[in-house]
Amino acid sequence: MDTDKHDTPDSTPPTTVDALELLRALVRIPSPNPPGDTQAIAAFIAERMRAAGCQVSTPAPEVKPEAINVIATIGSGDPVIMLHAHIDTVPIAVTEAGHWRVDPYAAEIKEGKLYGKGSIDDKAPLAAMMAVLIEAAQVADQLRGTLVLVAAAEEEVGGQLGTRWLADNGHLPQSDFIVVGEQTDNRVATAHKGVMRATVRAQGHSVHATNPDRGVNAITAMARAVLALEQYHRDLAARVHPMVGVPTCNVGVITGGSTANAVPDACEVK
C-alpha cells in the first residue's frame, strides 16, 4: 500500500484523526461476549467509516443476527492489506465488578492512562486501524492498492460465528498482507498459541446429605480432576516454544449440585 509519489503542488496531507477519542467512543459502547450483541458498536463503526468515504458492509450470521461484523474498504487493486480487530470483549465478572475504581465504560483518563473494559483487547488496535482508513480515505485518489478493515464479532468465544463465518461465506477478500490487532506490547508477533476448549463432566449418585456415604459425590470427584488439570498446567511449563512461550491450561467455569442438603449427582467444568 502506498500513495502516489507524484503529488501535485496543491495536494494537502490528510487531516490527522484523533485515535484516542475514537477509542474512548468505542469503550463507551459495551460489547460483552457473552451475550455477544454487537449491534450498537457495529453501527457506530459503520457510520464513521461510511462518513469517511469507505465502502461498508455489515454481515451477520443467520443463526446469531445480533453478532454483526463490519467490513470497510478504501482503494482498489493490489496489494490488498487487511487490518483485523474484534469488537466484542469479555464480560465483567460478578466478582470483578467490585474491583473497578472507575466506571468500566466511561473511558476515563488518569495519569496518562485510559481505563475501560476492552480498552486494550481489542478496542485500542481497532481505533488505530479505523484512524488509518479514515485518513487514507482523505487521499483515496492517491492510493495504490486496497485497504480493508475487518471489525469482527464473536472473537471472545472462538470466532466460529465471527472471522471463521466471514471467511467461509466469502465476505473476506484474498489479501496480500494481514495485520491482526492484539495486545503484544507494540511488538510484532508472527505466531500465536492455538486454543482447545473442553467440557469435563462427572456423574455421581444423589442421596440426602444426612447419609452421604450412600451416594457418589460428583463435585468431590471433579475436585480430583481439577487438581489433576492444575498439575498438568504446571507440567506444561517445561514445554517452551521459541516464539509463543509455554502452553497453558485453565479451568474457567465450574457448576454442580442443586442444594446444600443433597449429594450432587453431576458436576461440570469448562
Summary of the structure (lengths in Angstrom):
residues: 270
radius of gyration: 23.6
end to end distance: 43.2
largest distance: 90.4
contacts: 770
relative contact order: 0.15
helix: 30%
strand: 21%
